[in-house]
Amino acid sequence: MSESILNQAIEAVMDLIDALSLFAPITRGALSAGNSLSCEIGPTSPETVWLDKNQYIPIDLTINGKHENLQTLSDSMNLIHESLTMMTEYPTGNRWQITDIATLTEPQVIGREQDNKWMMASALSVKLATK
């Protein structure tokens, strides 16, 4: 497990997504050549820093997916958003806690590759508090 608070929180979100048993495990970075899911954080900065130096950090997390079947891809991407945003308990670590996950951008088709695989993208806001 990573030492970084941000990376630990993202790994916890990825574990939540993998627990949905979709068509592929989610990875960090670019999509692989086959049917795949990936995520990566966008530029972020603390929204609030308290006197004790704990922080509230909204993390923009881009979710990308690729699959030859648009229905399978769409169902999977939508399930990620529905499942994570409707949770009432979120992961926590020694020095951090996810307080909420909200949709920034609903899953949408962004293209089709030459091998006819559909591509979709979406974004989640992961609200993280350090402690």
DSSP file (Angstrom, degrees, kcal/mol; ACC not computed):
  #  RESIDUE AA STRUCTURE BP1 BP2  ACC     N-H-->O    O-->H-N    N-H-->O    O-->H-N    TCO  KAPPA ALPHA  PHI   PSI    X-CA   Y-CA   Z-CA
    1    1 A M              0   0    0      0, 0.0     7,-0.1     0, 0.0     6,-0.0   0.000 360.0 360.0 360.0 145.0    0.0    0.0    0.0
    2    2 A S        -     0   0    0      1,-0.1     9,-0.0     2,-0.1     6,-0.0  -0.250 360.0-140.2 -66.4 153.4    1.2    3.5   -0.8
    3    3 A E  S    S+     0   0    0      4,-0.0     2,-0.2     5,-0.0    -1,-0.1   0.719  77.1  97.7 -82.2 -25.4    2.5    5.9    1.9
    4    4 A S  S  > S-     0   0    0      1,-0.1     4,-2.5     2,-0.0     5,-0.2  -0.447  70.3-144.1 -70.6 131.6    0.7    8.8    0.3
    5    5 A I  H  > S+     0   0    0      2,-0.2     4,-2.3     1,-0.2     5,-0.2   0.930 101.9  49.8 -59.6 -46.5   -2.7    9.7    1.7
    6    6 A L  H  > S+     0   0    0      1,-0.2     4,-2.4     2,-0.2    -1,-0.2   0.934 112.4  46.6 -59.8 -46.7   -4.1   10.6   -1.7
    7    7 A N  H  > S+     0   0    0      1,-0.2     4,-2.7     2,-0.2    -1,-0.2   0.883 110.2  53.3 -65.7 -37.5   -2.9    7.4   -3.2
    8    8 A Q  H  X S+     0   0    0     -4,-2.5     4,-1.9     2,-0.2    -1,-0.2   0.916 110.6  47.6 -61.4 -42.3   -4.3    5.3   -0.3
    9    9 A A  H  X S+     0   0    0     -4,-2.3     4,-2.0     2,-0.2    -2,-0.2   0.913 112.6  48.2 -66.0 -42.4   -7.7    7.0   -0.8
   10   10 A I  H  X S+     0   0    0     -4,-2.4     4,-2.6     1,-0.2    -2,-0.2   0.907 110.0  52.5 -65.1 -40.8   -7.7    6.4   -4.5
   11   11 A E  H  X S+     0   0    0     -4,-2.7     4,-2.1     1,-0.2    -1,-0.2   0.881 107.9  52.3 -60.8 -37.3   -6.6    2.7   -4.0
   12   12 A A  H  X S+     0   0    0     -4,-1.9     4,-1.8     2,-0.2    -1,-0.2   0.896 109.6  48.3 -65.7 -39.9   -9.6    2.4   -1.6
   13   13 A V  H  X S+     0   0    0     -4,-2.0     4,-2.2     2,-0.2    -2,-0.2   0.909 110.0  52.3 -65.2 -41.8  -12.0    3.8   -4.3
   14   14 A M  H  X S+     0   0    0     -4,-2.6     4,-2.9     1,-0.2    12,-0.3   0.888 106.9  53.1 -61.5 -38.3  -10.5    1.4   -6.8
   15   15 A D  H  X S+     0   0    0     -4,-2.1     4,-1.9     2,-0.2    -1,-0.2   0.892 107.1  52.2 -62.7 -39.3  -11.1   -1.5   -4.4
   16   16 A L  H  < S+     0   0    0     -4,-1.8     4,-0.4     2,-0.2    -2,-0.2   0.913 111.8  46.3 -61.4 -42.2  -14.8   -0.4   -4.1
   17   17 A I  H >< S+     0   0    0     -4,-2.2     3,-1.6     1,-0.2     5,-0.4   0.926 110.9  51.3 -66.8 -44.9  -15.0   -0.5   -7.9
   18   18 A D  H >< S+     0   0    0     -4,-2.9     3,-1.9     1,-0.3    -1,-0.2   0.831  99.7  65.3 -62.2 -30.8  -13.3   -3.9   -8.2
   19   19 A A  T 3< S+     0   0    0     -4,-1.9    -1,-0.3     1,-0.3    -2,-0.2   0.676  88.2  69.3 -65.3 -16.1  -15.8   -5.2   -5.6
   20   20 A L  T <  S-     0   0    0     -3,-1.6    -1,-0.3    -4,-0.4    -2,-0.2   0.579 101.4-135.2 -77.1  -9.1  -18.5   -4.6   -8.2
   21   21 A S    <   +     0   0    0     -3,-1.9    -3,-0.1    -4,-0.2    -2,-0.1   0.941  39.3 173.0  54.4  55.7  -17.0   -7.5  -10.3
   22   22 A L        -     0   0    0     -5,-0.4    -1,-0.0     2,-0.2     4,-0.0  -0.055  51.7 -78.2 -81.1-171.2  -17.2   -5.7  -13.6
   23   23 A F  S    S+     0   0    0     49,-0.2    12,-0.1     1,-0.1    -1,-0.1   0.637 112.7  10.9 -69.7 -14.6  -15.8   -6.9  -16.9
   24   24 A A  S    S-     0   0    0     12,-0.1    -2,-0.2    -6,-0.0    -1,-0.1  -0.983  83.6-101.1-157.3 150.6  -12.2   -5.8  -16.0
   25   25 A P        -     0   0    0      0, 0.0    12,-0.7     0, 0.0     2,-0.3  -0.448  45.0-110.9 -70.0 152.1  -10.3   -4.7  -12.9
   26   26 A I  E     -a   37   0A   0    -12,-0.3     2,-0.3    10,-0.1    12,-0.2  -0.665  37.3-172.6 -87.4 141.1   -9.7   -1.0  -12.7
   27   27 A T  E     -a   38   0A   0     10,-1.6    12,-2.2    -2,-0.3     2,-0.3  -0.807  26.0-104.6-124.7 166.3   -6.1    0.3  -13.1
   28   28 A R  E    S+a   39   0A   0     -2,-0.3     2,-0.2    10,-0.2    12,-0.2  -0.689  81.8   9.0 -88.1 146.4   -4.4    3.7  -12.7
   29   29 A G  S    S+     0   0    0     10,-1.9    -2,-0.1    -2,-0.3     2,-0.0  -0.584 107.1   7.4  94.3-149.4   -3.4    5.6  -15.9
   30   30 A A  S    S-     0   0    0     -2,-0.2     2,-0.1     1,-0.1     9,-0.1  -0.274  78.7 -98.0 -74.2 155.2   -4.2    4.9  -19.5
   31   31 A L        -     0   0    0      7,-0.1    -1,-0.1     1,-0.1     7,-0.1  -0.432  40.6-122.6 -67.3 145.2   -6.6    2.2  -20.7
   32   32 A S        -     0   0    0     -2,-0.1     4,-0.1     5,-0.1    -1,-0.1  -0.253  30.4 -95.5 -81.9 178.4   -5.0   -1.0  -21.9
   33   33 A A  S    S+     0   0    0      2,-0.1     3,-0.1    -2,-0.1    -1,-0.1   0.829 103.8  50.4 -67.5 -33.9   -5.4   -2.5  -25.3
   34   34 A G  S    S-     0   0    0      1,-0.2     2,-0.3    33,-0.0    -2,-0.1   0.018 117.0 -44.8 -88.5-162.7   -8.3   -4.8  -24.4
   35   35 A N  S    S+     0   0    0    -12,-0.1     2,-0.3    -4,-0.1    -1,-0.2  -0.535  84.2 156.2 -62.9 127.0  -11.6   -4.3  -22.7
   36   36 A S  E     - B   0  66A   0     30,-2.0    30,-2.6    -2,-0.3     2,-0.4  -0.982  42.2-145.9-157.0 162.1  -10.5   -2.2  -19.7
   37   37 A L  E     +aB  26  65A   0    -12,-0.7   -10,-1.6    -2,-0.3     2,-0.3  -0.983  25.3 172.0-129.0 142.0  -11.3    0.4  -17.0
   38   38 A S  E     -aB  27  64A   0     26,-2.6    26,-2.9    -2,-0.4     2,-0.3  -0.968  11.5-166.2-146.1 163.4   -8.9    3.0  -15.7
   39   39 A C  E     +aB  28  63A   0    -12,-2.2   -10,-1.9    -2,-0.3     2,-0.3  -0.976   6.4 175.3-145.6 159.2   -8.8    6.0  -13.4
   40   40 A E  E     - B   0  62A   0     22,-1.5    22,-2.7    -2,-0.3     2,-0.2  -0.953  31.1-111.8-161.4 147.9   -6.6    8.9  -12.6
   41   41 A I  E     - B   0  61A   0     -2,-0.3    20,-0.2    20,-0.2     3,-0.1  -0.572  27.7-144.4 -82.9 146.2   -6.8   12.0  -10.4
   42   42 A G        -     0   0    0     18,-2.9    18,-0.2    -2,-0.2    -1,-0.1  -0.353  48.1 -55.1 -92.8-179.4   -7.0   15.4  -11.9
   43   43 A P  S    S+     0   0    0      0, 0.0     2,-0.3     0, 0.0    17,-0.2  -0.351  71.1 167.5 -57.6 135.4   -5.4   18.5  -10.6
   44   44 A T        -     0   0    0     15,-0.1    15,-0.1    -3,-0.1    13,-0.0  -0.974  19.3-177.7-148.0 159.1   -6.5   19.1   -7.0
   45   45 A S        -     0   0    0     13,-0.4     2,-0.0    -2,-0.3     0, 0.0  -0.981  43.7 -78.7-154.1 156.8   -5.7   21.1   -4.0
   46   46 A P        -     0   0    0      0, 0.0    11,-0.2     0, 0.0     3,-0.1  -0.315  29.3-162.1 -58.8 135.8   -7.0   21.4   -0.4
   47   47 A E  S    S+     0   0    0      9,-2.8     2,-0.4     1,-0.3    10,-0.2   0.802  79.6  19.7 -84.8 -33.6  -10.2   23.3   -0.1
   48   48 A T  E     -C   56   0A   0      8,-1.5     8,-2.3     2,-0.0     2,-0.4  -1.000  60.9-171.0-138.8 136.7   -9.7   23.8    3.6
   49   49 A V  E     -C   55   0A   0     -2,-0.4     6,-0.2     6,-0.2     2,-0.1  -0.990  17.9-151.9-126.4 122.0   -6.7   23.7    5.8
   50   50 A W    >   -     0   0    0      4,-2.7     3,-2.3    -2,-0.4    -2,-0.0  -0.381  32.2 -99.9 -88.4 170.0   -7.3   23.8    9.6
   51   51 A L  T 3  S+     0   0    0      1,-0.3    -1,-0.1     2,-0.1    -2,-0.0   0.797 124.6  56.9 -59.4 -30.6   -4.9   25.2   12.2
   52   52 A D  T 3  S-     0   0    0      2,-0.1    -1,-0.3     1,-0.1     3,-0.1   0.398 119.6-113.3 -82.1   5.4   -3.9   21.6   13.1
   53   53 A K  S <  S+     0   0    0     -3,-2.3    -2,-0.1     1,-0.3     2,-0.1   0.454  71.5 138.9  75.5   4.5   -2.9   21.2    9.4
   54   54 A N        -     0   0    0     77,-0.1    -4,-2.7    76,-0.1     2,-0.3  -0.459  38.6-152.1 -69.9 157.0   -5.6   18.6    8.7
   55   55 A Q  E     -C   49   0A   0     -6,-0.2    75,-2.8    -2,-0.1     2,-0.5  -0.911  23.9-140.6-136.1 155.4   -7.2   19.2    5.3
   56   56 A Y  E     -CD  48 129A   0     -8,-2.3    -9,-2.8    -2,-0.3    -8,-1.5  -0.988  31.2-177.0-112.2 119.5  -10.4   18.8    3.4
   57   57 A I  E     - D   0 128A   0     71,-3.6    71,-2.3    -2,-0.5     2,-0.6  -0.948  19.3-155.6-126.0 111.5   -9.5   17.8   -0.2
   58   58 A P  E     - D   0 127A   0      0, 0.0     2,-0.6     0, 0.0   -13,-0.4  -0.779  19.6-158.0 -82.3 121.3  -12.0   17.3   -3.0
   59   59 A I  E     - D   0 126A   0     67,-3.0    67,-3.0    -2,-0.6     2,-0.6  -0.886   8.8-144.2-104.8 121.3  -10.3   14.9   -5.5
   60   60 A D  E     - D   0 125A   0     -2,-0.6   -18,-2.9   -17,-0.2     2,-0.6  -0.763  20.7-168.0 -83.0 120.0  -11.5   14.9   -9.1
   61   61 A L  E     -BD  41 124A   0     63,-3.3    63,-2.8    -2,-0.6     2,-0.4  -0.944   9.0-150.8-116.6 115.5  -11.2   11.3  -10.3
   62   62 A T  E     -BD  40 123A   0    -22,-2.7   -22,-1.5    -2,-0.6     2,-0.5  -0.711   8.7-160.7 -85.4 131.7  -11.6   10.5  -14.0
   63   63 A I  E     -BD  39 122A   0     59,-2.4    59,-1.8    -2,-0.4     2,-0.3  -0.967  10.1-175.3-113.9 124.4  -13.0    7.1  -14.8
   64   64 A N  E     -BD  38 121A   0    -26,-2.9   -26,-2.6    -2,-0.5     2,-0.3  -0.910   1.1-175.7-118.8 147.6  -12.4    5.7  -18.3
   65   65 A G  E     -BD  37 120A   0     55,-2.4    55,-2.4    -2,-0.3     2,-0.3  -0.987   9.3-170.3-142.3 152.9  -13.7    2.5  -19.9
   66   66 A K  E     +BD  36 119A   0    -30,-2.6   -30,-2.0    -2,-0.3     2,-0.3  -0.989  18.8 148.5-144.4 132.5  -13.3    0.6  -23.1
   67   67 A H  E     - D   0 118A   0     51,-1.9    51,-2.8    -2,-0.3     6,-0.1  -0.981  48.7-126.4-160.2 150.9  -15.3   -2.4  -24.4
   68   68 A E  S    S+     0   0    0     -2,-0.3     2,-0.6    49,-0.3    -1,-0.1   0.738 100.3  64.3 -73.6 -20.7  -16.5   -3.8  -27.7
   69   69 A N     >  -     0   0    0      1,-0.2     4,-2.2    49,-0.1     5,-0.2  -0.908  68.8-160.8-107.8 115.1  -20.1   -3.9  -26.4
   70   70 A L  H  > S+     0   0    0     -2,-0.6     4,-3.0     1,-0.2     5,-0.2   0.864  91.0  54.3 -63.2 -37.3  -21.5   -0.5  -25.7
   71   71 A Q  H  > S+     0   0    0      2,-0.2     4,-2.8     1,-0.2     5,-0.2   0.929 109.4  47.2 -63.2 -45.2  -24.3   -1.9  -23.4
   72   72 A T  H  > S+     0   0    0      2,-0.2     4,-2.1     1,-0.2    -2,-0.2   0.923 115.5  46.0 -60.5 -45.1  -21.8   -3.8  -21.2
   73   73 A L  H  X S+     0   0    0     -4,-2.2     4,-2.7     2,-0.2     5,-0.2   0.932 114.2  47.0 -64.1 -47.5  -19.6   -0.7  -21.0
   74   74 A S  H  X S+     0   0    0     -4,-3.0     4,-2.6     1,-0.2     5,-0.2   0.917 112.3  49.7 -62.7 -45.2  -22.5    1.7  -20.3
   75   75 A D  H  X S+     0   0    0     -4,-2.8     4,-2.2    -5,-0.2    -1,-0.2   0.915 113.7  46.6 -59.8 -43.0  -24.0   -0.6  -17.6
   76   76 A S  H  X S+     0   0    0     -4,-2.1     4,-2.0    -5,-0.2    -2,-0.2   0.928 113.2  46.8 -66.9 -46.3  -20.6   -0.9  -15.9
   77   77 A M  H  X S+     0   0    0     -4,-2.7     4,-1.7     1,-0.2    -2,-0.2   0.917 114.7  47.3 -64.1 -42.9  -19.8    2.8  -16.0
   78   78 A N  H  X S+     0   0    0     -4,-2.6     4,-3.0    -5,-0.2     5,-0.2   0.885 108.8  54.8 -65.7 -37.9  -23.3    3.7  -14.7
   79   79 A L  H  X S+     0   0    0     -4,-2.2     4,-2.7    -5,-0.2     5,-0.3   0.881 103.9  55.6 -63.5 -37.9  -23.0    1.0  -11.9
   80   80 A I  H  X S+     0   0    0     -4,-2.0     4,-2.4     2,-0.2     5,-0.3   0.956 113.3  41.0 -56.5 -50.9  -19.8    2.5  -10.7
   81   81 A H  H  X S+     0   0    0     -4,-1.7     4,-2.2     1,-0.2     5,-0.2   0.928 116.5  47.8 -66.7 -45.7  -21.5    5.9  -10.3
   82   82 A E  H  X S+     0   0    0     -4,-3.0     4,-1.0     1,-0.2    -1,-0.2   0.924 116.2  43.9 -61.9 -44.4  -24.7    4.6   -8.8
   83   83 A S  H  < S+     0   0    0     -4,-2.7     4,-0.4    -5,-0.2     3,-0.2   0.933 117.7  41.8 -68.6 -47.6  -22.9    2.3   -6.3
   84   84 A L  H >< S+     0   0    0     -4,-2.4     3,-0.7    -5,-0.3    17,-0.2   0.868 115.3  48.5 -72.6 -36.0  -20.3    4.7   -5.1
   85   85 A T  H 3< S+     0   0    0     -4,-2.2    -1,-0.2    -5,-0.3    -2,-0.2   0.683 110.8  51.2 -80.2 -15.4  -22.5    7.8   -4.9
   86   86 A M  T 3< S+     0   0    0     -4,-1.0    -1,-0.2    -5,-0.2    -2,-0.2   0.420  82.9 116.3 -99.4   1.5  -25.2    6.0   -3.0
   87   87 A M    <   -     0   0    0     -3,-0.7    14,-0.2    -4,-0.4     3,-0.1  -0.326  46.6-165.5 -65.9 151.5  -22.9    4.6   -0.3
   88   88 A T  S    S+     0   0    0      1,-0.2     2,-0.4    12,-0.1    -1,-0.1   0.529  76.1  48.5-112.9 -13.5  -23.5    5.7    3.3
   89   89 A E  S    S-     0   0    0     11,-0.0    -1,-0.2     0, 0.0    10,-0.1  -0.998  71.1-168.5-128.4 133.2  -20.2    4.4    4.7
   90   90 A Y        -     0   0    0     -2,-0.4   -77,-0.0     8,-0.3    -6,-0.0  -0.786  30.3 -83.6-120.2 160.9  -16.9    5.1    3.1
   91   91 A P        -     0   0    0      0, 0.0     7,-2.4     0, 0.0     2,-0.3  -0.183  41.8-168.5 -61.3 153.3  -13.3    3.8    3.5
   92   92 A T  B     -E   97   0A   0      5,-0.2     5,-0.2     7,-0.0     2,-0.2  -0.979   4.9-167.7-141.0 152.3  -11.0    5.2    6.1
   93   93 A G        -     0   0    0      3,-3.0     3,-0.2    -2,-0.3   -88,-0.0  -0.631  45.3 -83.5-126.3-173.1   -7.3    5.0    6.9
   94   94 A N  S    S+     0   0    0      1,-0.2     3,-0.0    -2,-0.2    -1,-0.0   0.868 127.3  18.1 -62.5 -37.2   -5.0    5.8    9.7
   95   95 A R  S    S+     0   0    0     36,-0.1    36,-2.3    35,-0.1     2,-0.3   0.228 125.6  43.4-121.7  13.4   -4.6    9.5    8.6
   96   96 A W  E     - F   0 130A   0     34,-0.3    -3,-3.0    -3,-0.2     2,-0.3  -0.977  50.9-163.6-153.9 162.9   -7.6   10.0    6.3
   97   97 A Q  E     -EF  92 129A   0     32,-2.1    32,-2.8    -2,-0.3     2,-0.5  -0.948  21.9-133.1-151.4 131.2  -11.3    9.4    5.7
   98   98 A I  E     - F   0 128A   0     -7,-2.4    -8,-0.3    -2,-0.3    30,-0.2  -0.754  23.4-177.6 -79.4 127.1  -13.4    9.6    2.6
   99   99 A T  E     -     0   0A   0     28,-2.7     2,-0.3    -2,-0.5    29,-0.1   0.647  60.3 -10.1-102.1 -19.0  -16.5   11.6    3.6
  100  100 A D  E     - F   0 127A   0     27,-1.0    27,-2.9     2,-0.0     2,-0.4  -0.961  48.2-148.4-170.9 156.2  -18.5   11.4    0.3
  101  101 A I  E     + F   0 126A   0     -2,-0.3     2,-0.3    25,-0.2    25,-0.2  -0.988  25.7 175.7-133.6 126.7  -18.3   10.5   -3.3
  102  102 A A  E     - F   0 125A   0     23,-2.3    23,-3.5    -2,-0.4     2,-0.4  -0.929  33.4-105.6-131.0 153.5  -20.4   12.5   -5.9
  103  103 A T  E     + F   0 124A   0     -2,-0.3    21,-0.3    21,-0.2     3,-0.2  -0.646  30.1 174.1 -78.3 128.9  -20.8   12.5   -9.6
  104  104 A L  E    S+     0   0A   0     19,-2.7     2,-0.4    -2,-0.4    20,-0.2   0.796  78.4  12.1 -94.0 -44.8  -19.1   15.4  -11.4
  105  105 A T  E    S- F   0 123A   0     18,-1.9    18,-2.0     3,-0.0    -1,-0.3  -0.983  79.8-128.1-137.5 122.7  -19.8   14.1  -14.9
  106  106 A E  E     -     0   0A   0     -2,-0.4    15,-0.1    16,-0.2   -28,-0.1  -0.295  47.5 -81.1 -62.6 152.5  -22.1   11.2  -15.8
  107  107 A P  E     +     0   0A   0      0, 0.0     2,-0.3     0, 0.0    15,-0.2  -0.307  59.6 174.9 -57.1 135.4  -20.6    8.5  -18.0
  108  108 A Q  E     - F   0 121A   0     13,-2.1    13,-2.2    -3,-0.1     2,-0.3  -0.995  36.9-102.2-144.4 148.6  -20.7    9.5  -21.7
  109  109 A V  E     + F   0 120A   0     -2,-0.3    11,-0.3    11,-0.2     3,-0.1  -0.524  33.7 176.5 -68.4 130.6  -19.4    8.0  -25.0
  110  110 A I  E     -     0   0A   0      9,-2.8     2,-0.3     1,-0.4    10,-0.2   0.432  56.0 -50.3-115.6  -3.7  -16.2    9.8  -26.0
  111  111 A G  E     - F   0 119A   0      8,-1.2     8,-2.6     2,-0.0     2,-0.4  -0.955  44.7-102.2 160.8-177.6  -15.4    7.8  -29.1
  112  112 A R  E     - F   0 118A   0     -2,-0.3     6,-0.2     6,-0.2   -46,-0.0  -0.992  32.1-131.9-141.1 131.0  -14.8    4.5  -30.8
  113  113 A E    >   -     0   0    0      4,-2.7     3,-2.1    -2,-0.4    -2,-0.0  -0.251  31.5-101.1 -79.4 169.4  -11.4    3.0  -31.7
  114  114 A Q  T 3  S+     0   0    0      1,-0.3    -1,-0.1     2,-0.1     0, 0.0   0.781 124.5  57.6 -61.5 -27.0  -10.4    1.6  -35.0
  115  115 A D  T 3  S-     0   0    0      2,-0.1    -1,-0.3     1,-0.0    -2,-0.1   0.243 122.5-108.6 -88.1  14.9  -11.0   -1.9  -33.6
  116  116 A N    <   +     0   0    0     -3,-2.1     2,-0.4     1,-0.3    -2,-0.1   0.584  68.7 148.0  71.3  14.8  -14.6   -0.9  -32.9
  117  117 A K        -     0   0    0    -51,-0.0    -4,-2.7   -48,-0.0   -49,-0.3  -0.675  44.9-129.8 -78.6 132.5  -14.2   -0.7  -29.1
  118  118 A W  E     -DF  67 112A   0    -51,-2.8   -51,-1.9    -2,-0.4     2,-0.4  -0.524  18.8-153.1 -77.8 147.5  -16.4    1.9  -27.5
  119  119 A M  E     +DF  66 111A   0     -8,-2.6    -9,-2.8   -53,-0.2    -8,-1.2  -0.983  13.5 180.0-125.0 137.4  -14.8    4.4  -25.1
  120  120 A M  E     -DF  65 109A   0    -55,-2.4   -55,-2.4    -2,-0.4     2,-0.3  -0.938   5.2-166.9-131.2 155.4  -16.6    6.2  -22.3
  121  121 A A  E     +DF  64 108A   0    -13,-2.2   -13,-2.1    -2,-0.3     2,-0.3  -0.970  11.9 160.6-139.5 155.3  -15.5    8.7  -19.7
  122  122 A S  E     -D   63   0A   0    -59,-1.8   -59,-2.4    -2,-0.3     2,-0.4  -0.934  24.1-131.2-158.4 176.0  -16.9   10.2  -16.5
  123  123 A A  E     -DF  62 105A   0    -18,-2.0   -19,-2.7    -2,-0.3   -18,-1.9  -0.999  11.1-166.3-144.5 140.6  -15.7   11.9  -13.3
  124  124 A L  E     -DF  61 103A   0    -63,-2.8   -63,-3.3    -2,-0.4     2,-0.6  -0.894  17.7-137.4-117.8 150.2  -16.3   11.5   -9.6
  125  125 A S  E     -DF  60 102A   0    -23,-3.5   -23,-2.3    -2,-0.3     2,-0.7  -0.954  17.6-162.8-107.0 116.0  -15.5   13.9   -6.8
  126  126 A V  E     -DF  59 101A   0    -67,-3.0   -67,-3.0    -2,-0.6     2,-0.6  -0.882   9.7-147.9 -99.5 115.1  -14.0   12.0   -3.9
  127  127 A K  E     -DF  58 100A   0    -27,-2.9   -28,-2.7    -2,-0.7   -27,-1.0  -0.757  20.7-173.8 -89.8 119.0  -14.2   14.1   -0.7
  128  128 A L  E     -DF  57  98A   0    -71,-2.3   -71,-3.6    -2,-0.6     2,-0.4  -0.935  12.9-168.9-120.4 132.0  -11.2   13.4    1.5
  129  129 A A  E     -DF  56  97A   0    -32,-2.8   -32,-2.1    -2,-0.4   -73,-0.2  -0.977  14.6-144.2-117.8 131.8  -10.5   14.6    5.0
  130  130 A T  E       F   0  96A   0    -75,-2.8   -34,-0.3    -2,-0.4   -76,-0.1  -0.605 360.0 360.0 -88.0 156.8   -7.1   14.1    6.7
  131  131 A K              0   0    0    -36,-2.3   -35,-0.2    -2,-0.2    -1,-0.1   0.333 360.0 360.0-145.8 360.0   -6.9   13.4   10.4
